[in-house]
Amino acid sequence: MANKENANAKENSKKKEKLLSPKLDVVFQVLFGERESENITKNFLEAILQEPIAKVDLSRNPILRRQNIKGKMGILDVIAELNGKEMCNIEMQVGEQQNIIKRILYYWARVYASTINKKEDYGVLKRTIAILIADFEIPGLKELGYYTDWKLIETQNRKVILTDAIEIVILELPKIYRLKETNNNNELLDWLYFLEDPSSERVMDVMDNNEGIKEAKEKLEEMSNDVVMQRLAEYRESAIIEENEIRNTALHKGREQGLKEGREQGLKEGEKKKQLEIAKKMKELEVDIDIIMKSTGLSKEEIEKL
């Protein structure tokens, strides 16, 4: 009996070690954007949007497992059509990005514009929701909670919403660890902890009562044993590391250049200050302005201001 339990423990440990990270964008896109993931995505979106969803259509997403692994990957967002009348763009972002708010607005606008053809009336435009899941804290939102829901409102009366056509939801994963125990009984938090660590004790506990998370965990296990997905994940992780290295190198060079320019500028400013002091003393001694100009290299206007 003990040997069997040890074998099971080893097997579970192997599964935990082998699981791909749902936060990696290629894994996230397949997990939530691939056809036959409709129930998983429906459950996840209901927890985020806090409203029932009758139907989810994922047909607009590329099938990553059929793409050339070494080819250039496109945008890895998940596009979902909700109830046949609303569009949802879901982005999982691991690395901190500049202009992240402008980026999510751009993605929202792109999806919103795609819901109308040139000759159609504006009335056909569909409500569009952009969801950003960030594995970092976003500047400007430090004092807010892990979940924020943004809409167009009238600034003098914040209860008046201009339209429900635009909605942006931002989820910041690092902030969930600040929550008190009383906040833990929450389906959305269950999903976010799943993204953080799909093998965690919390995830294991909620699987019996949450079919969406249970199905997501099972699909993630299948994906983690798929050679194509393993290679996709490895290739993407390498690409992210390379992107970060390039960004950090550029940042380092920029700082070095800035310091160099700063030193040069400091020397120039110091020399200029010295020449101004000399000019001032010469002016006090009533030395001819032309002689002061030749001696200091200052202009007539600069000397006259002293």
C-alpha positions as CSV (number, residue, x, y, z in Angstrom):
1,M,0.0,0.0,0.0
2,A,2.8,2.4,1.0
3,N,4.6,1.6,-2.3
4,K,1.5,2.4,-4.3
5,E,1.1,5.7,-2.5
6,N,4.7,6.6,-3.1
7,A,4.3,5.7,-6.8
8,N,1.2,8.0,-7.0
9,A,3.1,10.8,-5.3
10,K,6.0,10.4,-7.7
11,E,3.6,10.4,-10.7
12,N,1.8,13.6,-9.4
13,S,5.2,15.2,-8.8
14,K,6.2,14.4,-12.4
15,K,3.0,15.9,-13.7
16,K,3.5,19.0,-11.7
17,E,7.1,19.4,-13.0
18,K,6.0,18.8,-16.6
19,L,3.1,21.3,-16.7
20,L,3.6,24.2,-19.1
21,S,2.9,27.6,-17.6
22,P,-0.6,28.9,-18.6
23,K,0.9,32.4,-18.3
24,L,3.2,31.9,-21.3
25,D,1.3,33.5,-24.2
26,V,1.5,30.5,-26.6
27,V,0.2,28.2,-23.9
28,F,-2.5,30.7,-22.9
29,Q,-3.7,31.1,-26.5
30,V,-4.0,27.4,-27.1
31,L,-5.6,26.7,-23.7
32,F,-8.3,29.4,-24.1
33,G,-8.4,30.2,-27.8
34,E,-8.3,26.8,-29.5
35,R,-11.6,25.3,-30.7
36,E,-13.1,22.8,-28.3
37,S,-11.9,25.2,-25.4
38,E,-15.3,27.0,-25.5
39,N,-16.4,25.7,-22.2
40,I,-13.1,26.6,-20.5
41,T,-13.2,30.1,-21.9
42,K,-16.9,30.6,-21.2
43,N,-16.3,29.7,-17.5
44,F,-13.3,31.9,-17.3
45,L,-15.0,34.9,-18.9
46,E,-18.1,34.6,-16.8
47,A,-15.8,34.8,-13.7
48,I,-14.1,37.9,-15.1
49,L,-17.2,39.8,-16.5
50,Q,-19.5,38.6,-13.7
51,E,-22.3,38.0,-16.2
52,P,-23.8,34.8,-17.8
53,I,-22.6,33.8,-21.3
54,A,-24.7,31.6,-23.4
55,K,-22.3,30.8,-26.2
56,V,-18.6,31.4,-27.0
57,D,-17.2,31.3,-30.5
58,L,-13.4,30.8,-30.9
59,S,-13.2,30.3,-34.6
60,R,-11.3,33.5,-35.3
61,N,-8.1,32.3,-33.5
62,P,-5.2,30.7,-35.4
63,I,-4.4,27.0,-34.7
64,L,-0.9,27.4,-33.3
65,R,-0.2,23.7,-33.2
66,R,-0.4,23.7,-37.0
67,Q,1.9,26.6,-37.5
68,N,5.6,26.5,-38.4
69,I,7.3,26.5,-35.0
70,K,10.2,28.5,-36.1
71,G,8.1,30.9,-38.2
72,K,7.3,34.4,-36.9
73,M,4.3,34.2,-34.6
74,G,1.6,36.8,-34.9
75,I,-0.4,38.4,-32.1
76,L,-1.2,35.8,-29.5
77,D,-4.4,37.3,-28.1
78,V,-7.5,35.2,-27.7
79,I,-10.5,36.5,-29.7
80,A,-13.9,35.3,-28.5
81,E,-17.3,36.2,-29.8
82,L,-19.9,36.1,-27.0
83,N,-23.5,35.3,-27.6
84,G,-23.2,36.1,-31.3
85,K,-23.3,39.8,-30.6
86,E,-20.2,40.8,-28.5
87,M,-16.5,40.6,-29.1
88,C,-13.8,40.0,-26.5
89,N,-10.0,40.4,-26.9
90,I,-8.0,38.6,-24.1
91,E,-4.3,39.3,-23.8
92,M,-1.9,37.5,-21.4
93,Q,1.2,39.7,-20.9
94,V,4.1,38.3,-18.9
95,G,6.8,40.8,-19.6
96,E,6.3,44.5,-18.6
97,Q,5.7,46.6,-21.6
98,Q,6.0,50.3,-22.3
99,N,2.7,52.1,-23.1
100,I,0.7,49.1,-22.0
101,I,-2.5,51.1,-21.6
102,K,-2.2,52.6,-25.1
103,R,-1.5,49.1,-26.4
104,I,-4.7,47.6,-24.9
105,L,-6.7,50.6,-26.2
106,Y,-5.2,49.9,-29.7
107,Y,-6.2,46.2,-29.5
108,W,-9.7,47.1,-28.4
109,A,-10.0,49.6,-31.3
110,R,-8.7,47.0,-33.8
111,V,-11.3,44.4,-32.8
112,Y,-14.1,47.0,-32.6
113,A,-13.4,48.2,-36.1
114,S,-13.3,44.6,-37.4
115,T,-17.0,44.2,-36.5
116,I,-18.2,46.4,-39.4
117,N,-17.7,46.4,-43.2
118,K,-17.2,49.5,-45.3
119,K,-20.8,49.7,-46.5
120,E,-22.6,48.8,-43.3
121,D,-24.3,51.2,-40.9
122,Y,-22.6,52.0,-37.6
123,G,-25.4,50.3,-35.8
124,V,-23.9,46.9,-36.6
125,L,-20.8,47.6,-34.5
126,K,-20.6,45.1,-31.7
127,R,-19.9,45.8,-28.0
128,T,-16.2,45.0,-27.6
129,I,-14.4,44.1,-24.4
130,A,-10.6,44.1,-24.0
131,I,-9.2,42.0,-21.1
132,L,-5.5,42.4,-20.1
133,I,-4.0,39.9,-17.7
134,A,-0.7,41.3,-16.6
135,D,2.0,39.4,-14.6
136,F,3.3,42.7,-13.3
137,E,1.9,45.8,-11.7
138,I,0.9,48.6,-14.0
139,P,2.2,52.2,-13.4
140,G,-0.6,54.5,-12.4
141,L,-2.7,51.7,-11.0
142,K,-0.6,51.0,-7.9
143,E,-3.3,52.0,-5.4
144,L,-6.1,50.0,-7.1
145,G,-7.0,46.4,-6.6
146,Y,-6.1,43.4,-8.7
147,Y,-9.3,43.7,-10.8
148,T,-10.3,47.0,-12.4
149,D,-13.2,47.5,-14.9
150,W,-13.0,50.6,-17.1
151,K,-15.8,52.2,-19.1
152,L,-16.6,55.6,-20.7
153,I,-18.2,57.8,-18.1
154,E,-19.3,61.4,-17.8
155,T,-16.7,63.0,-15.5
156,Q,-19.1,65.3,-13.6
157,N,-21.4,62.4,-12.8
158,R,-19.5,59.2,-12.6
159,K,-22.6,57.0,-12.6
160,V,-23.5,58.0,-16.1
161,I,-22.0,55.7,-18.7
162,L,-21.9,57.0,-22.3
163,T,-22.0,53.6,-23.9
164,D,-21.5,49.9,-23.1
165,A,-19.8,49.4,-26.5
166,I,-16.4,49.9,-24.8
167,E,-15.1,48.0,-21.8
168,I,-11.6,47.3,-20.6
169,V,-10.8,44.9,-17.8
170,I,-7.3,44.8,-16.3
171,L,-6.2,42.0,-14.0
172,E,-2.8,42.3,-12.2
173,L,-1.6,38.9,-11.0
174,P,1.0,40.1,-8.4
175,K,-1.7,41.9,-6.4
176,I,-3.6,38.7,-5.6
177,Y,-1.1,37.9,-2.9
178,R,-2.0,41.0,-0.9
179,L,-5.5,39.9,-0.4
180,K,-6.8,38.8,3.0
181,E,-8.1,35.3,3.7
182,T,-11.7,36.6,3.6
183,N,-11.3,37.3,-0.1
184,N,-10.3,33.8,-1.0
185,N,-13.7,32.3,-1.7
186,N,-13.9,33.8,-5.2
187,E,-14.2,32.1,-8.6
188,L,-12.2,34.7,-10.4
189,L,-9.4,34.3,-7.9
190,D,-9.5,30.5,-8.4
191,W,-8.8,31.1,-12.1
192,L,-6.0,33.6,-11.4
193,Y,-4.4,31.1,-9.0
194,F,-4.7,28.5,-11.7
195,L,-2.8,30.8,-14.0
196,E,-0.1,31.3,-11.3
197,D,0.3,27.7,-10.4
198,P,-2.1,25.1,-12.0
199,S,-0.7,22.4,-9.6
200,S,-1.3,24.4,-6.4
201,E,-3.3,23.0,-3.5
202,R,-6.0,25.7,-4.0
203,V,-6.5,24.6,-7.6
204,M,-6.8,21.0,-6.6
205,D,-9.4,21.9,-4.0
206,V,-11.7,23.8,-6.4
207,M,-11.6,21.4,-9.3
208,D,-14.4,19.3,-7.8
209,N,-16.7,22.3,-7.9
210,N,-15.5,24.1,-10.9
211,E,-15.9,22.2,-14.2
212,G,-14.1,24.9,-16.2
213,I,-10.9,24.8,-14.1
214,K,-11.0,21.0,-14.0
215,E,-11.3,20.9,-17.8
216,A,-8.5,23.5,-18.1
217,K,-6.2,21.5,-15.9
218,E,-6.9,18.3,-17.9
219,K,-6.3,20.2,-21.2
220,L,-3.1,21.7,-19.8
221,E,-1.8,18.2,-18.9
222,E,-2.5,17.0,-22.4
223,M,-0.8,20.1,-23.9
224,S,2.2,19.6,-21.6
225,N,2.7,16.1,-23.0
226,D,2.3,17.3,-26.6
227,V,5.7,17.5,-28.3
228,V,4.6,20.3,-30.6
229,M,3.4,22.4,-27.6
230,Q,6.6,21.7,-25.7
231,R,8.6,23.0,-28.7
232,L,6.3,26.0,-29.1
233,A,6.7,26.8,-25.4
234,E,10.5,26.4,-25.6
235,Y,10.8,28.5,-28.7
236,R,8.6,31.2,-27.2
237,E,10.4,31.3,-23.9
238,S,13.8,31.6,-25.8
239,A,12.3,34.5,-27.9
240,I,11.1,36.3,-24.7
241,I,14.5,35.9,-23.1
242,E,16.2,37.2,-26.2
243,E,13.7,40.2,-26.4
244,N,14.4,41.0,-22.8
245,E,18.2,40.8,-23.3
246,I,18.0,43.1,-26.3
247,R,15.8,45.5,-24.3
248,N,18.1,45.5,-21.3
249,T,21.2,45.9,-23.5
250,A,19.6,48.9,-25.2
251,L,18.6,50.3,-21.8
252,H,22.1,49.8,-20.5
253,K,23.7,51.5,-23.5
254,G,21.1,54.3,-23.3
255,R,22.1,54.9,-19.6
256,E,25.8,54.8,-20.4
257,Q,25.3,57.3,-23.3
258,G,23.2,59.4,-21.0
259,L,25.9,59.5,-18.3
260,K,28.6,60.3,-20.9
261,E,26.5,63.1,-22.3
262,G,25.7,64.2,-18.8
263,R,29.4,64.4,-17.9
264,E,30.2,66.3,-21.1
265,Q,27.3,68.6,-20.5
266,G,28.4,69.2,-17.0
267,L,31.9,70.1,-18.1
268,K,30.6,72.5,-20.7
269,E,28.3,74.1,-18.1
270,G,31.2,74.3,-15.6
271,E,33.4,76.0,-18.2
272,K,30.7,78.4,-19.2
273,K,30.1,79.3,-15.5
274,K,33.9,80.0,-15.1
275,Q,34.0,82.3,-18.2
276,L,30.9,84.2,-17.0
277,E,32.6,84.8,-13.6
278,I,35.8,86.1,-15.4
279,A,33.7,88.3,-17.7
280,K,31.9,89.7,-14.7
281,K,35.1,90.7,-13.0
282,M,36.5,92.2,-16.2
283,K,33.3,94.2,-16.7
284,E,33.6,95.5,-13.1
285,L,37.1,96.7,-13.9
286,E,35.6,98.5,-17.0
287,V,37.6,96.4,-19.5
288,D,36.5,97.0,-23.1
289,I,33.7,94.6,-24.1
290,D,35.5,93.5,-27.2
291,I,38.5,92.4,-25.1
292,I,36.1,90.6,-22.7
293,M,34.5,88.8,-25.7
294,K,37.9,87.7,-27.1
295,S,39.1,86.6,-23.7
296,T,36.1,84.5,-22.6
297,G,34.5,83.5,-25.9
298,L,31.2,84.9,-24.6
299,S,28.8,86.9,-26.8
300,K,28.1,90.6,-26.4
301,E,24.6,89.9,-25.3
302,E,25.8,87.5,-22.6
303,I,28.3,90.0,-21.3
304,E,25.8,92.9,-21.3
305,K,23.4,90.8,-19.1
306,L,26.0,90.5,-16.3
